[in-house]
Amino acid sequence: MKDWLLKKLFKNFGRVDQIIRSGQPGVIKLRIMYALFGFKSVINLAWAPGQDKDDNKEMSFCFKRHIRYLGFPFGAGGPYPYTQAALEIIDLIDTLPRPVWIHCEGGKDRTDGIVMRWMFRKYYPREKVFEQVRQHKVPAEGWLIWAMEELDEFTP
């Protein structure tokens, strides 16, 4: 299936190697996404099971299929005060069974921040990283600044 069609079906859908990124779909679209990609791990960056009924349904869906499911309660404005947890996610991505699906509610701020920083850590060319950002809208300033810090840490 073409990525342009997937973008219409799933909020802010995109792929980077074995990383699938998007906004959180409802139950029907979750089943479609799983049928298309067979993800083996899920990172939910907007985890709020007491407030978002889709979180519990998604976690149950994954549990029944032996999909590794991780939830993190980040805000859309930036990873603060959970900066250390966000850095641990970057390290964790490479240890999870593939493909890995990363999402937040809309697939823009939290998802872009994590995917950008992961791409910088993996030495993707800057143009390719910023192409991802242009395709999915620029994340909130807090996530953008946090993702760009990777360049300061790893660029000679």
Secondary structure, DSSP 8 states (H G I E B T S, - for coil): --HHHHHHHSTT-EEETTEEEEE---HHHHHHHHHHH--SEEEETB--TTT-HHHHHHHHHHHHTT-EEEE-B-BTTBSTT-HHHHHHHHHHHTTS-SSEEEEESSSSHHHHHHHHHHHHHTT--HHHHHHHHHHH----HHHHHHHHHHHHHH--
